[in-house]
Amino acid sequence: MQPFLVPLAWATTIVISTWPLLLHAQTWLGGRRSLAVALMTITLLLILVVPLYFGISAIVENAKQVADWSTSLATHTVPQPPAWVETLPVVGAKLTARWQQL
């Protein structure tokens, strides 16, 4: 039962928050609950699918840039620490040594 608790909580939250919209859609559709449920289901699916589609299409369109970025990341190195880091009291020397070790 435990794997179903989180989805059940989300489903309950969505149903409770969209219930007034369902009742409004039912009134608008002449009291036909089945049509209102179908309309709400399609609307909620579109709210989920449309942003997902745009996100996936953006990733696909920029896949080459992401691949180029990830390969160029391997050639980058950490620059030397600024001179003022070593002058920090208590931790300056250790921090500079650790920075150079990276």
C-alpha positions in Angstrom: 0.0 0.0 0.0 2.9 2.4 0.7 4.0 2.9 -3.0 0.5 4.2 -3.7 0.2 6.7 -0.8 2.0 9.6 -2.6 0.2 9.2 -5.9 -3.1 8.9 -3.9 -2.3 12.1 -2.1 -1.5 14.0 -5.4 -4.7 12.6 -7.0 -6.8 13.7 -4.0 -5.2 17.2 -4.1 -5.9 17.6 -7.8 -9.5 16.3 -7.4 -10.3 18.6 -4.5 -8.7 21.7 -6.2 -10.4 21.1 -9.5 -13.8 20.1 -8.2 -15.4 23.6 -8.6 -14.2 23.6 -12.2 -15.8 20.3 -12.8 -19.1 21.5 -11.4 -18.9 24.6 -13.5 -18.1 22.6 -16.6 -21.0 20.3 -15.8 -23.4 23.2 -15.6 -22.0 24.6 -18.8 -22.5 21.3 -20.6 -26.2 21.1 -19.5 -25.7 18.9 -16.5 -23.9 16.0 -18.3 -21.4 14.7 -15.8 -19.7 12.3 -18.2 -18.9 15.1 -20.7 -17.6 17.4 -17.9 -15.4 14.6 -16.7 -14.1 14.0 -20.2 -13.4 17.7 -20.6 -11.6 17.9 -17.3 -9.5 14.8 -18.1 -8.5 16.2 -21.5 -7.7 19.6 -20.0 -5.6 18.2 -17.1 -3.7 15.9 -19.6 -3.0 18.9 -21.8 -1.7 20.8 -18.8 0.7 18.0 -18.2 1.6 17.0 -21.8 2.1 20.4 -23.4 4.9 21.7 -21.1 6.5 18.2 -21.3 6.4 18.4 -25.1 8.0 21.8 -25.1 10.7 20.7 -22.6 11.6 17.6 -24.6 11.6 19.5 -27.9 14.0 22.1 -26.4 16.3 19.4 -25.2 16.3 17.7 -28.6 16.9 21.0 -30.4 19.8 21.8 -28.2 21.3 18.3 -27.9 24.4 19.3 -29.9 25.0 22.3 -27.7 24.7 20.1 -24.6 27.0 17.5 -26.0 29.6 20.2 -27.0 29.3 21.8 -23.6 29.8 18.5 -21.8 32.9 17.6 -23.9 34.4 21.1 -23.4 33.8 20.8 -19.7 36.5 18.1 -19.5 39.1 20.6 -20.7 38.3 23.3 -18.1 40.4 23.6 -15.0 39.9 25.4 -11.7 41.8 28.7 -11.8 44.4 29.6 -9.2 42.8 31.1 -6.0 43.0 34.9 -5.6 45.8 36.2 -3.5 43.4 37.4 -0.8 42.2 33.9 0.0 45.6 33.0 1.5 45.4 36.0 3.8 42.2 34.9 5.4 42.7 34.2 9.1 42.6 30.6 10.4 41.5 28.9 7.1 43.4 30.8 4.4 46.4 28.5 4.1 44.3 25.4 4.2 41.8 26.7 1.8 44.5 27.8 -0.7 46.1 24.3 -0.4 42.8 22.6 -1.0 42.0 24.9 -3.9 45.3 24.1 -5.6 44.8 20.4 -4.9 41.5 20.5 -6.8 
